[in-house]
């Protein structure tokens, strides 16, 4: 059976979709980590007020920075 793939802008549609899926997969874990941080900050705001929310946001951003640095090869000997 012969399959037909539409050409868009000189590129194969299947190739372009594959590139989009790889790019989304690369950043999905970062988005999930940020969403988790937002949930922690919101919970701290509801439970203990603005100072706790700001402290929680600082901790979440620090943890996020460490995770990104380690994923890029930082901290290896």
C-alpha positions in Angstrom: 0.0 0.0 0.0 1.4 3.4 -1.0 1.2 6.1 1.7 1.0 9.8 0.7 2.5 12.4 2.9 1.8 16.1 2.2 4.7 18.4 1.6 4.6 21.7 3.4 7.2 24.4 2.6 9.5 21.8 0.9 9.6 19.6 4.1 7.9 16.3 4.6 5.0 16.6 7.1 6.1 13.5 9.0 9.6 14.9 9.4 8.3 18.2 10.7 5.9 16.5 13.2 8.8 14.4 14.4 10.9 17.5 15.1 8.0 19.1 17.0 7.5 16.0 19.1 11.2 15.8 20.0 11.2 19.5 21.0 8.1 19.2 23.2 9.6 16.1 24.8 12.8 18.0 25.6 10.9 20.7 27.5 8.0 18.7 29.0 10.0 17.7 32.2 10.9 21.4 32.7 7.3 22.5 32.5 6.2 19.8 34.9 8.9 20.9 37.4 7.7 24.5 37.1 4.1 23.5 37.5 4.9 21.6 40.7 6.7 24.6 42.0 3.6 26.8 41.3 1.5 24.3 43.3 3.9 24.4 46.3 3.9 28.2 46.3 0.1 28.4 46.1 -0.3 25.9 48.9 2.2 27.9 51.0 0.3 31.1 50.3 -3.0 29.5 51.4 -1.5 27.9 54.5 0.9 30.5 55.9 0.6 33.7 53.9 2.8 35.8 51.6 6.2 35.4 53.4 5.9 31.6 53.3 4.9 31.8 49.6 7.9 33.9 48.8 10.3 31.6 50.7 8.8 28.6 48.9 9.2 30.3 45.5 12.9 31.0 46.3 13.5 27.4 47.2 11.6 26.1 44.2 13.6 28.3 41.8 16.9 27.3 43.5 16.0 23.6 43.1 15.0 24.2 39.5 18.4 26.0 38.8 20.3 23.0 40.3 18.3 20.5 38.2 18.9 22.4 35.0 22.6 22.9 35.8 23.0 19.1 36.5 21.1 18.2 33.3 23.5 20.3 31.2 26.5 18.4 32.7 27.4 20.7 35.6 28.9 19.2 38.7 30.5 16.3 37.0 34.1 15.4 37.7 
